[in-house]
Amino acid sequence: MSTPPHPALEGQQAPKAGPQDAEQSPPGPVVGEPKGVAEGVPTAVLPDPPRGDGRYPLAWLEICAPRGAVPTATSKCLCGRDRSAVGRARVLALITEHEAHRDTCPLRTPQEGRTAA
């Protein structure tokens, strides 16, 4: 006993009898062919970001003095100087040394043989 086919639901079309061809999609990009750019992506070449005025940090002095605790400090420079101090008197001495290092740092003061050329 065979059952009759169900009637089409509202908004649906009744199936057509016989085989049907599938819908063809548009051809994809060929190798080497430029692909599209996603929406919102700039296509123009942007200029380089500003580089500043040519200055950059050479030395850092980090001081940590929490209320009621022992203060500490670290002085570092790109020339290789790396010093630290613990306690109020030693931290104050390291601050003075760090300021004095500005005048003697080989990266900040040109040496005679280097600039003579």
Chimera marker file (.cmm) of the C-alpha trace (Angstrom):
<marker_set name="trace">
<marker id="1" x="0.000" y="0.000" z="0.000" r="1" g="1" b="0" radius="0.5"/>
<marker id="2" x="1.496" y="3.280" z="-1.021" r="1" g="1" b="0" radius="0.5"/>
<marker id="3" x="0.848" y="6.583" z="0.676" r="1" g="1" b="0" radius="0.5"/>
<marker id="4" x="-0.060" y="9.614" z="-1.394" r="1" g="1" b="0" radius="0.5"/>
<marker id="5" x="2.564" y="12.404" z="-1.514" r="1" g="1" b="0" radius="0.5"/>
<marker id="6" x="2.204" y="15.123" z="1.102" r="1" g="1" b="0" radius="0.5"/>
<marker id="7" x="0.774" y="18.421" z="-0.126" r="1" g="1" b="0" radius="0.5"/>
<marker id="8" x="3.296" y="21.279" z="-0.388" r="1" g="1" b="0" radius="0.5"/>
<marker id="9" x="3.615" y="23.464" z="2.676" r="1" g="1" b="0" radius="0.5"/>
<marker id="10" x="2.569" y="27.081" z="2.529" r="1" g="1" b="0" radius="0.5"/>
<marker id="11" x="5.258" y="29.181" z="0.823" r="1" g="1" b="0" radius="0.5"/>
<marker id="12" x="6.963" y="26.180" z="-0.802" r="1" g="1" b="0" radius="0.5"/>
<marker id="13" x="6.691" y="25.192" z="-4.407" r="1" g="1" b="0" radius="0.5"/>
<marker id="14" x="5.761" y="21.683" z="-5.371" r="1" g="1" b="0" radius="0.5"/>
<marker id="15" x="8.764" y="19.655" z="-6.579" r="1" g="1" b="0" radius="0.5"/>
<marker id="16" x="9.075" y="19.327" z="-10.336" r="1" g="1" b="0" radius="0.5"/>
<marker id="17" x="9.119" y="15.890" z="-11.831" r="1" g="1" b="0" radius="0.5"/>
<marker id="18" x="12.325" y="14.622" z="-13.411" r="1" g="1" b="0" radius="0.5"/>
<marker id="19" x="16.030" y="15.407" z="-12.979" r="1" g="1" b="0" radius="0.5"/>
<marker id="20" x="17.155" y="19.030" z="-12.770" r="1" g="1" b="0" radius="0.5"/>
<marker id="21" x="20.487" y="20.736" z="-13.341" r="1" g="1" b="0" radius="0.5"/>
<marker id="22" x="22.186" y="22.283" z="-10.338" r="1" g="1" b="0" radius="0.5"/>
<marker id="23" x="22.768" y="26.041" z="-10.334" r="1" g="1" b="0" radius="0.5"/>
<marker id="24" x="26.265" y="26.960" z="-11.505" r="1" g="1" b="0" radius="0.5"/>
<marker id="25" x="28.387" y="29.289" z="-9.369" r="1" g="1" b="0" radius="0.5"/>
<marker id="26" x="30.458" y="32.023" z="-11.011" r="1" g="1" b="0" radius="0.5"/>
<marker id="27" x="34.033" y="30.958" z="-11.812" r="1" g="1" b="0" radius="0.5"/>
<marker id="28" x="36.661" y="31.589" z="-9.088" r="1" g="1" b="0" radius="0.5"/>
<marker id="29" x="39.797" y="33.699" z="-9.553" r="1" g="1" b="0" radius="0.5"/>
<marker id="30" x="42.547" y="32.302" z="-11.725" r="1" g="1" b="0" radius="0.5"/>
<marker id="31" x="46.007" y="31.759" z="-10.210" r="1" g="1" b="0" radius="0.5"/>
<marker id="32" x="47.872" y="35.051" z="-10.325" r="1" g="1" b="0" radius="0.5"/>
<marker id="33" x="44.714" y="37.086" z="-10.807" r="1" g="1" b="0" radius="0.5"/>
<marker id="34" x="44.316" y="39.731" z="-8.067" r="1" g="1" b="0" radius="0.5"/>
<marker id="35" x="41.670" y="38.910" z="-5.532" r="1" g="1" b="0" radius="0.5"/>
<marker id="36" x="39.206" y="41.414" z="-4.152" r="1" g="1" b="0" radius="0.5"/>
<marker id="37" x="39.898" y="43.237" z="-0.913" r="1" g="1" b="0" radius="0.5"/>
<marker id="38" x="37.649" y="42.875" z="2.096" r="1" g="1" b="0" radius="0.5"/>
<marker id="39" x="35.288" y="45.745" z="2.694" r="1" g="1" b="0" radius="0.5"/>
<marker id="40" x="36.769" y="48.459" z="4.862" r="1" g="1" b="0" radius="0.5"/>
<marker id="41" x="40.395" y="47.556" z="4.138" r="1" g="1" b="0" radius="0.5"/>
<marker id="42" x="42.359" y="50.508" z="2.708" r="1" g="1" b="0" radius="0.5"/>
<marker id="43" x="43.967" y="49.776" z="-0.629" r="1" g="1" b="0" radius="0.5"/>
<marker id="44" x="46.203" y="52.839" z="-0.810" r="1" g="1" b="0" radius="0.5"/>
<marker id="45" x="49.760" y="52.645" z="0.486" r="1" g="1" b="0" radius="0.5"/>
<marker id="46" x="49.965" y="54.627" z="3.699" r="1" g="1" b="0" radius="0.5"/>
<marker id="47" x="52.974" y="56.828" z="4.493" r="1" g="1" b="0" radius="0.5"/>
<marker id="48" x="55.449" y="55.732" z="7.150" r="1" g="1" b="0" radius="0.5"/>
<marker id="49" x="54.470" y="56.734" z="10.688" r="1" g="1" b="0" radius="0.5"/>
<marker id="50" x="56.262" y="59.758" z="12.121" r="1" g="1" b="0" radius="0.5"/>
<marker id="51" x="59.677" y="58.891" z="13.481" r="1" g="1" b="0" radius="0.5"/>
<marker id="52" x="59.914" y="61.612" z="16.121" r="1" g="1" b="0" radius="0.5"/>
<marker id="53" x="62.792" y="64.004" z="16.560" r="1" g="1" b="0" radius="0.5"/>
<marker id="54" x="65.579" y="61.400" z="16.607" r="1" g="1" b="0" radius="0.5"/>
<marker id="55" x="65.892" y="61.231" z="20.383" r="1" g="1" b="0" radius="0.5"/>
<marker id="56" x="65.532" y="57.981" z="22.283" r="1" g="1" b="0" radius="0.5"/>
<marker id="57" x="66.155" y="56.926" z="25.898" r="1" g="1" b="0" radius="0.5"/>
<marker id="58" x="69.615" y="55.662" z="26.836" r="1" g="1" b="0" radius="0.5"/>
<marker id="59" x="69.341" y="55.355" z="30.604" r="1" g="1" b="0" radius="0.5"/>
<marker id="60" x="66.577" y="54.529" z="33.058" r="1" g="1" b="0" radius="0.5"/>
<marker id="61" x="66.293" y="55.218" z="36.778" r="1" g="1" b="0" radius="0.5"/>
<marker id="62" x="63.579" y="53.250" z="38.542" r="1" g="1" b="0" radius="0.5"/>
<marker id="63" x="62.784" y="54.140" z="42.151" r="1" g="1" b="0" radius="0.5"/>
<marker id="64" x="60.342" y="52.250" z="44.355" r="1" g="1" b="0" radius="0.5"/>
<marker id="65" x="59.602" y="53.846" z="47.723" r="1" g="1" b="0" radius="0.5"/>
<marker id="66" x="56.415" y="52.406" z="49.227" r="1" g="1" b="0" radius="0.5"/>
<marker id="67" x="55.117" y="54.132" z="52.341" r="1" g="1" b="0" radius="0.5"/>
<marker id="68" x="56.603" y="52.556" z="55.455" r="1" g="1" b="0" radius="0.5"/>
<marker id="69" x="58.880" y="50.161" z="53.513" r="1" g="1" b="0" radius="0.5"/>
<marker id="70" x="62.527" y="50.179" z="52.506" r="1" g="1" b="0" radius="0.5"/>
<marker id="71" x="63.101" y="52.138" z="49.255" r="1" g="1" b="0" radius="0.5"/>
<marker id="72" x="64.893" y="50.501" z="46.322" r="1" g="1" b="0" radius="0.5"/>
<marker id="73" x="66.300" y="51.878" z="43.063" r="1" g="1" b="0" radius="0.5"/>
<marker id="74" x="67.759" y="50.535" z="39.828" r="1" g="1" b="0" radius="0.5"/>
<marker id="75" x="69.871" y="52.486" z="37.335" r="1" g="1" b="0" radius="0.5"/>
<marker id="76" x="70.382" y="50.985" z="33.851" r="1" g="1" b="0" radius="0.5"/>
<marker id="77" x="72.039" y="52.367" z="30.725" r="1" g="1" b="0" radius="0.5"/>
<marker id="78" x="72.446" y="51.038" z="27.176" r="1" g="1" b="0" radius="0.5"/>
<marker id="79" x="76.227" y="51.279" z="27.586" r="1" g="1" b="0" radius="0.5"/>
<marker id="80" x="76.021" y="48.313" z="29.997" r="1" g="1" b="0" radius="0.5"/>
<marker id="81" x="75.813" y="50.114" z="33.340" r="1" g="1" b="0" radius="0.5"/>
<marker id="82" x="73.437" y="48.272" z="35.682" r="1" g="1" b="0" radius="0.5"/>
<marker id="83" x="73.373" y="49.281" z="39.350" r="1" g="1" b="0" radius="0.5"/>
<marker id="84" x="70.863" y="48.839" z="42.166" r="1" g="1" b="0" radius="0.5"/>
<marker id="85" x="70.522" y="50.120" z="45.726" r="1" g="1" b="0" radius="0.5"/>
<marker id="86" x="68.464" y="49.278" z="48.818" r="1" g="1" b="0" radius="0.5"/>
<marker id="87" x="67.882" y="51.697" z="51.684" r="1" g="1" b="0" radius="0.5"/>
<marker id="88" x="67.342" y="55.450" z="51.805" r="1" g="1" b="0" radius="0.5"/>
<marker id="89" x="71.000" y="56.545" z="51.906" r="1" g="1" b="0" radius="0.5"/>
<marker id="90" x="72.091" y="54.174" z="49.123" r="1" g="1" b="0" radius="0.5"/>
<marker id="91" x="69.127" y="55.097" z="46.909" r="1" g="1" b="0" radius="0.5"/>
<marker id="92" x="69.970" y="58.801" z="47.235" r="1" g="1" b="0" radius="0.5"/>
<marker id="93" x="73.620" y="58.030" z="46.357" r="1" g="1" b="0" radius="0.5"/>
<marker id="94" x="72.503" y="55.997" z="43.304" r="1" g="1" b="0" radius="0.5"/>
<marker id="95" x="70.353" y="58.904" z="42.115" r="1" g="1" b="0" radius="0.5"/>
<marker id="96" x="73.403" y="61.191" z="42.296" r="1" g="1" b="0" radius="0.5"/>
<marker id="97" x="75.549" y="58.600" z="40.441" r="1" g="1" b="0" radius="0.5"/>
<marker id="98" x="72.872" y="58.208" z="37.761" r="1" g="1" b="0" radius="0.5"/>
<marker id="99" x="72.815" y="61.967" z="37.152" r="1" g="1" b="0" radius="0.5"/>
<marker id="100" x="76.632" y="62.072" z="37.025" r="1" g="1" b="0" radius="0.5"/>
<marker id="101" x="76.692" y="59.179" z="34.539" r="1" g="1" b="0" radius="0.5"/>
<marker id="102" x="75.011" y="61.437" z="31.960" r="1" g="1" b="0" radius="0.5"/>
<marker id="103" x="78.271" y="63.361" z="31.575" r="1" g="1" b="0" radius="0.5"/>
<marker id="104" x="80.532" y="60.290" z="31.410" r="1" g="1" b="0" radius="0.5"/>
<marker id="105" x="78.440" y="57.828" z="29.368" r="1" g="1" b="0" radius="0.5"/>
<marker id="106" x="80.315" y="56.791" z="26.191" r="1" g="1" b="0" radius="0.5"/>
<marker id="107" x="77.041" y="56.714" z="24.255" r="1" g="1" b="0" radius="0.5"/>
<marker id="108" x="76.216" y="60.365" z="25.081" r="1" g="1" b="0" radius="0.5"/>
<marker id="109" x="79.637" y="62.000" z="24.839" r="1" g="1" b="0" radius="0.5"/>
<marker id="110" x="81.545" y="61.617" z="21.550" r="1" g="1" b="0" radius="0.5"/>
<marker id="111" x="85.010" y="60.209" z="21.904" r="1" g="1" b="0" radius="0.5"/>
<marker id="112" x="87.995" y="61.917" z="20.245" r="1" g="1" b="0" radius="0.5"/>
<marker id="113" x="88.836" y="59.217" z="17.709" r="1" g="1" b="0" radius="0.5"/>
<marker id="114" x="85.279" y="58.661" z="16.603" r="1" g="1" b="0" radius="0.5"/>
<marker id="115" x="84.325" y="62.155" z="15.470" r="1" g="1" b="0" radius="0.5"/>
<marker id="116" x="87.753" y="63.214" z="14.229" r="1" g="1" b="0" radius="0.5"/>
<marker id="117" x="87.102" y="61.574" z="10.861" r="1" g="1" b="0" radius="0.5"/>
<link id1="1" id2="2" r="1" g="1" b="0" radius="0.2"/>
<link id1="2" id2="3" r="1" g="1" b="0" radius="0.2"/>
<link id1="3" id2="4" r="1" g="1" b="0" radius="0.2"/>
<link id1="4" id2="5" r="1" g="1" b="0" radius="0.2"/>
<link id1="5" id2="6" r="1" g="1" b="0" radius="0.2"/>
<link id1="6" id2="7" r="1" g="1" b="0" radius="0.2"/>
<link id1="7" id2="8" r="1" g="1" b="0" radius="0.2"/>
<link id1="8" id2="9" r="1" g="1" b="0" radius="0.2"/>
<link id1="9" id2="10" r="1" g="1" b="0" radius="0.2"/>
<link id1="10" id2="11" r="1" g="1" b="0" radius="0.2"/>
<link id1="11" id2="12" r="1" g="1" b="0" radius="0.2"/>
<link id1="12" id2="13" r="1" g="1" b="0" radius="0.2"/>
<link id1="13" id2="14" r="1" g="1" b="0" radius="0.2"/>
<link id1="14" id2="15" r="1" g="1" b="0" radius="0.2"/>
<link id1="15" id2="16" r="1" g="1" b="0" radius="0.2"/>
<link id1="16" id2="17" r="1" g="1" b="0" radius="0.2"/>
<link id1="17" id2="18" r="1" g="1" b="0" radius="0.2"/>
<link id1="18" id2="19" r="1" g="1" b="0" radius="0.2"/>
<link id1="19" id2="20" r="1" g="1" b="0" radius="0.2"/>
<link id1="20" id2="21" r="1" g="1" b="0" radius="0.2"/>
<link id1="21" id2="22" r="1" g="1" b="0" radius="0.2"/>
<link id1="22" id2="23" r="1" g="1" b="0" radius="0.2"/>
<link id1="23" id2="24" r="1" g="1" b="0" radius="0.2"/>
<link id1="24" id2="25" r="1" g="1" b="0" radius="0.2"/>
<link id1="25" id2="26" r="1" g="1" b="0" radius="0.2"/>
<link id1="26" id2="27" r="1" g="1" b="0" radius="0.2"/>
<link id1="27" id2="28" r="1" g="1" b="0" radius="0.2"/>
<link id1="28" id2="29" r="1" g="1" b="0" radius="0.2"/>
<link id1="29" id2="30" r="1" g="1" b="0" radius="0.2"/>
<link id1="30" id2="31" r="1" g="1" b="0" radius="0.2"/>
<link id1="31" id2="32" r="1" g="1" b="0" radius="0.2"/>
<link id1="32" id2="33" r="1" g="1" b="0" radius="0.2"/>
<link id1="33" id2="34" r="1" g="1" b="0" radius="0.2"/>
<link id1="34" id2="35" r="1" g="1" b="0" radius="0.2"/>
<link id1="35" id2="36" r="1" g="1" b="0" radius="0.2"/>
<link id1="36" id2="37" r="1" g="1" b="0" radius="0.2"/>
<link id1="37" id2="38" r="1" g="1" b="0" radius="0.2"/>
<link id1="38" id2="39" r="1" g="1" b="0" radius="0.2"/>
<link id1="39" id2="40" r="1" g="1" b="0" radius="0.2"/>
<link id1="40" id2="41" r="1" g="1" b="0" radius="0.2"/>
<link id1="41" id2="42" r="1" g="1" b="0" radius="0.2"/>
<link id1="42" id2="43" r="1" g="1" b="0" radius="0.2"/>
<link id1="43" id2="44" r="1" g="1" b="0" radius="0.2"/>
<link id1="44" id2="45" r="1" g="1" b="0" radius="0.2"/>
<link id1="45" id2="46" r="1" g="1" b="0" radius="0.2"/>
<link id1="46" id2="47" r="1" g="1" b="0" radius="0.2"/>
<link id1="47" id2="48" r="1" g="1" b="0" radius="0.2"/>
<link id1="48" id2="49" r="1" g="1" b="0" radius="0.2"/>
<link id1="49" id2="50" r="1" g="1" b="0" radius="0.2"/>
<link id1="50" id2="51" r="1" g="1" b="0" radius="0.2"/>
<link id1="51" id2="52" r="1" g="1" b="0" radius="0.2"/>
<link id1="52" id2="53" r="1" g="1" b="0" radius="0.2"/>
<link id1="53" id2="54" r="1" g="1" b="0" radius="0.2"/>
<link id1="54" id2="55" r="1" g="1" b="0" radius="0.2"/>
<link id1="55" id2="56" r="1" g="1" b="0" radius="0.2"/>
<link id1="56" id2="57" r="1" g="1" b="0" radius="0.2"/>
<link id1="57" id2="58" r="1" g="1" b="0" radius="0.2"/>
<link id1="58" id2="59" r="1" g="1" b="0" radius="0.2"/>
<link id1="59" id2="60" r="1" g="1" b="0" radius="0.2"/>
<link id1="60" id2="61" r="1" g="1" b="0" radius="0.2"/>
<link id1="61" id2="62" r="1" g="1" b="0" radius="0.2"/>
<link id1="62" id2="63" r="1" g="1" b="0" radius="0.2"/>
<link id1="63" id2="64" r="1" g="1" b="0" radius="0.2"/>
<link id1="64" id2="65" r="1" g="1" b="0" radius="0.2"/>
<link id1="65" id2="66" r="1" g="1" b="0" radius="0.2"/>
<link id1="66" id2="67" r="1" g="1" b="0" radius="0.2"/>
<link id1="67" id2="68" r="1" g="1" b="0" radius="0.2"/>
<link id1="68" id2="69" r="1" g="1" b="0" radius="0.2"/>
<link id1="69" id2="70" r="1" g="1" b="0" radius="0.2"/>
<link id1="70" id2="71" r="1" g="1" b="0" radius="0.2"/>
<link id1="71" id2="72" r="1" g="1" b="0" radius="0.2"/>
<link id1="72" id2="73" r="1" g="1" b="0" radius="0.2"/>
<link id1="73" id2="74" r="1" g="1" b="0" radius="0.2"/>
<link id1="74" id2="75" r="1" g="1" b="0" radius="0.2"/>
<link id1="75" id2="76" r="1" g="1" b="0" radius="0.2"/>
<link id1="76" id2="77" r="1" g="1" b="0" radius="0.2"/>
<link id1="77" id2="78" r="1" g="1" b="0" radius="0.2"/>
<link id1="78" id2="79" r="1" g="1" b="0" radius="0.2"/>
<link id1="79" id2="80" r="1" g="1" b="0" radius="0.2"/>
<link id1="80" id2="81" r="1" g="1" b="0" radius="0.2"/>
<link id1="81" id2="82" r="1" g="1" b="0" radius="0.2"/>
<link id1="82" id2="83" r="1" g="1" b="0" radius="0.2"/>
<link id1="83" id2="84" r="1" g="1" b="0" radius="0.2"/>
<link id1="84" id2="85" r="1" g="1" b="0" radius="0.2"/>
<link id1="85" id2="86" r="1" g="1" b="0" radius="0.2"/>
<link id1="86" id2="87" r="1" g="1" b="0" radius="0.2"/>
<link id1="87" id2="88" r="1" g="1" b="0" radius="0.2"/>
<link id1="88" id2="89" r="1" g="1" b="0" radius="0.2"/>
<link id1="89" id2="90" r="1" g="1" b="0" radius="0.2"/>
<link id1="90" id2="91" r="1" g="1" b="0" radius="0.2"/>
<link id1="91" id2="92" r="1" g="1" b="0" radius="0.2"/>
<link id1="92" id2="93" r="1" g="1" b="0" radius="0.2"/>
<link id1="93" id2="94" r="1" g="1" b="0" radius="0.2"/>
<link id1="94" id2="95" r="1" g="1" b="0" radius="0.2"/>
<link id1="95" id2="96" r="1" g="1" b="0" radius="0.2"/>
<link id1="96" id2="97" r="1" g="1" b="0" radius="0.2"/>
<link id1="97" id2="98" r="1" g="1" b="0" radius="0.2"/>
<link id1="98" id2="99" r="1" g="1" b="0" radius="0.2"/>
<link id1="99" id2="100" r="1" g="1" b="0" radius="0.2"/>
<link id1="100" id2="101" r="1" g="1" b="0" radius="0.2"/>
<link id1="101" id2="102" r="1" g="1" b="0" radius="0.2"/>
<link id1="102" id2="103" r="1" g="1" b="0" radius="0.2"/>
<link id1="103" id2="104" r="1" g="1" b="0" radius="0.2"/>
<link id1="104" id2="105" r="1" g="1" b="0" radius="0.2"/>
<link id1="105" id2="106" r="1" g="1" b="0" radius="0.2"/>
<link id1="106" id2="107" r="1" g="1" b="0" radius="0.2"/>
<link id1="107" id2="108" r="1" g="1" b="0" radius="0.2"/>
<link id1="108" id2="109" r="1" g="1" b="0" radius="0.2"/>
<link id1="109" id2="110" r="1" g="1" b="0" radius="0.2"/>
<link id1="110" id2="111" r="1" g="1" b="0" radius="0.2"/>
<link id1="111" id2="112" r="1" g="1" b="0" radius="0.2"/>
<link id1="112" id2="113" r="1" g="1" b="0" radius="0.2"/>
<link id1="113" id2="114" r="1" g="1" b="0" radius="0.2"/>
<link id1="114" id2="115" r="1" g="1" b="0" radius="0.2"/>
<link id1="115" id2="116" r="1" g="1" b="0" radius="0.2"/>
<link id1="116" id2="117" r="1" g="1" b="0" radius="0.2"/>
</marker_set>
